[in-house]
Amino acid sequence: MSLQYSAIGWNPAKRSYDLYLVIGVASYLAVFAGATAILNPEATAETMLIRALGTCAFVLLNVILCIGPLARLNRSFLPLLYNRRHMGVTMFLLALGHGGLSLFQFHALGDVPPLVSLFSSNTRFNSVSQFPFQQLGFLALLILFVMAATSHDFWLRTLSAPVWKRIHMLVYVAYGLLVAHVMLGAIQSERSPVGPVVVGLGAAVVLSLHIATAMRERVVDEEPQPDGDRDGFVEVCAFDAIPENRAVVTCLGGERVAVFRYEGRVSAISNVCQHQNGPLGEGRIIDGCITCPWHGYQYLPETGSAPAPFTEKVPTYRTRVVNGRVLVHPEALPAGTRVEAARV
């Protein structure tokens, strides 16, 4: 798919992922509808559907934002990460349904165009209790649309990985807008504090997981490095400390480097996968290729290049093994540069 940009192929893993996702969403909507019928029987079907779609999308967004740090803290969560973009597109469609129905119910029945009504019917930006929260939701929906529209690997390749990553980091801006949207909406329309409390707890969980992950990753980046030898090589670890067909990750020259051991040899490449910046050092060598643990992109350890016909490349580093100790030169070589592997 990444080479020919054909339509998405649903392999067994994707089918299972999407099946569970559809079952989860359908179950949530069914439970929400039943609970609304019992606890708030006077609510109209339109209101129930608007709230069901909106809350489901918001819950799903919280789950999506938790998957990344959870996968960094515990590898057992990696299966949730593989096809997370499917979850993101599903979340956008739910949010789009919520926004479309809300726009129709509250702004499409007058003599003013719906979007004009959305932005002109309430301009009390200096009031908390009357703040125009619907506009915040609309701005968040625009961001989610851009992310969903560029989720295919065609856009990742066309825009380049750094640009694509910056666009998709806007999810945190959208999340902040939606937290404010939900909080302000609940304050203005609900008497019960349950809604704001649940939203606050969800935001606290997301923030806590990201902080915990940042503190763990910081240990790698701040690990003190010994001085280099006369040729500038820096000692990383003992050869035996690297598991066979796996790597240790170290920080050299301000960049993370993955040092792999395989068949009595050692090679070092950049830790950053060109697909979605996945951590190559947490992957392993399969069929002679370093395989990213996120989406399976592969690179040859001595060249940092993906096997043909793929064209991704990452920087490589020179290595040495002296008296059972692994040394790496901190200067990165251009992406795709062949470096002879160090042998024991």
Secondary structure, 3 states (H helix, E strand, C coil): CCCCCCCCCCCHHHHHHHHHHHHHHHHHHHHHHHHHHHHCCCCCHHHHHHHHHHHHHHHHHHHHHHHHHHHHHCHHHHHHHHCHHHHHHHHHHHHHHHHHHHHHHHHCCCCCCHHHHHHHCCCCCCCCCCCCHHHHHHHHHHHHHHHHHCCCHHHHHHHCHHHHHHHHCCHHHHHHHHHHHHHHHHHHHCCCCHHHHHHHHHHHHHHHHHHHHHHHHHHHHCCCCCCCCCCCCEEEEEHHHCCCCCEEEEEECCEEEEEEEECCEEEEEECECCCCCCEHHHCEEECCEEECCCCCCEECCCCCECCCCCCCECCEECEEEECCEEEECCCCECCCCCCCCEEC
